[in-house]
Amino acid sequence: MKNYDKTTVKGGARTELHDLLHLTGAEISVNALPAGASVPFVHAHKQNEEIYAILSGKGKAVIDGETVVLSAGDWLRISPAAKRQFFAAENEAIEYLCIQVKEGSLENYTASDALL
């Protein structure tokens, strides 16, 4: 039995990696919005924080009524209860990763979790 899973993402509006990679501690999605488009709903979560990595393009997130301007290279963490919605810029598409994990669940990381 192998100790890894691999997949390839080839575009599209949204690809969720949970089932494709058999994830057990996180949900990761790859997202793309064309210029002028938006996620068609406002949402929040019960327990999961979200970490966003802006891969390319420009846009904005509206978080609890506050506008946060986004561009390639930006990273953003949002608490579970925050209401959020994402928008591409009017003249430019945006591509981003969303990593969803249970808030407060990380006990060890980097060197403290390594086996040498």
C-alpha positions in Angstrom: 0.0 0.0 0.0 1.5 3.4 -1.0 1.7 6.3 1.4 0.7 9.0 -1.1 -2.0 10.1 -3.6 -1.5 12.2 -6.7 -3.9 14.1 -8.9 -3.7 16.7 -11.7 -5.9 19.7 -11.8 -6.5 21.0 -15.4 -8.6 24.2 -15.0 -12.2 24.6 -14.4 -14.2 26.9 -12.1 -13.6 24.7 -8.9 -11.9 21.5 -8.1 -12.2 20.0 -4.6 -9.3 17.8 -3.7 -10.7 16.0 -0.6 -11.9 12.9 -2.4 -9.2 13.0 -5.2 -6.4 12.9 -2.6 -8.2 11.1 0.2 -7.6 14.0 2.5 -8.3 13.3 6.2 -7.4 16.6 7.9 -8.2 19.3 5.4 -10.2 20.3 2.4 -8.4 22.1 -0.4 -10.0 23.5 -3.5 -8.6 25.1 -6.6 -10.8 28.0 -7.8 -11.0 30.3 -10.8 -13.3 33.2 -11.4 -13.4 35.0 -14.8 -13.1 38.7 -15.0 -16.2 40.4 -13.5 -17.5 37.2 -11.9 -18.1 36.3 -8.2 -18.9 33.4 -6.0 -22.7 33.5 -6.1 -23.2 33.4 -2.3 -22.0 34.7 1.0 -21.0 32.0 3.4 -19.4 31.2 6.8 -18.5 28.0 8.6 -19.3 26.3 11.9 -15.7 25.1 12.8 -13.4 25.5 9.8 -11.1 28.4 9.2 -10.1 29.0 5.6 -6.7 30.0 4.2 -6.6 31.5 0.7 -3.6 31.7 -1.6 -4.0 34.0 -4.6 -2.3 32.3 -7.5 -2.9 34.8 -10.2 -5.0 37.8 -11.2 -6.8 40.3 -9.0 -10.0 40.6 -7.1 -11.5 41.2 -3.7 -13.1 39.5 -0.8 -15.8 41.1 1.2 -15.5 39.8 4.8 -18.0 40.9 7.4 -18.8 43.9 5.2 -15.1 45.0 4.8 -13.5 44.9 1.3 -10.1 43.3 1.1 -8.2 43.8 -2.2 -6.4 40.7 -3.4 -3.7 40.1 -6.0 -1.3 37.3 -6.9 1.0 36.4 -4.1 -1.5 37.4 -1.3 -2.4 35.0 1.5 -5.5 35.4 3.6 -6.9 33.6 6.7 -10.5 33.9 7.6 -12.1 32.8 10.9 -15.0 30.4 10.7 -17.8 32.8 11.7 -16.8 35.6 9.3 -19.2 36.0 6.4 -17.3 36.1 3.1 -17.7 36.4 -0.6 -15.1 36.5 -3.4 -15.0 38.6 -6.6 -12.7 38.8 -9.6 -11.7 42.2 -10.8 -13.9 43.7 -13.5 -11.1 43.4 -16.1 -9.1 40.5 -14.8 -9.7 36.9 -13.7 -8.5 35.5 -10.4 -7.3 32.0 -9.5 -6.9 30.9 -5.9 -6.4 28.0 -3.5 -8.7 27.6 -0.5 -7.4 25.4 2.4 -10.1 24.6 5.0 -9.1 23.1 8.4 -10.7 22.9 11.8 -9.8 26.1 13.7 -7.4 25.3 16.6 -6.7 21.7 15.5 -3.0 22.1 14.7 -0.9 20.7 17.6 2.5 20.3 16.0 4.0 21.7 12.8 7.2 21.9 10.8 10.2 20.7 13.0 8.1 19.7 16.0 6.1 17.2 13.9 9.1 15.8 12.0 10.6 12.3 12.5 14.3 12.3 11.8 
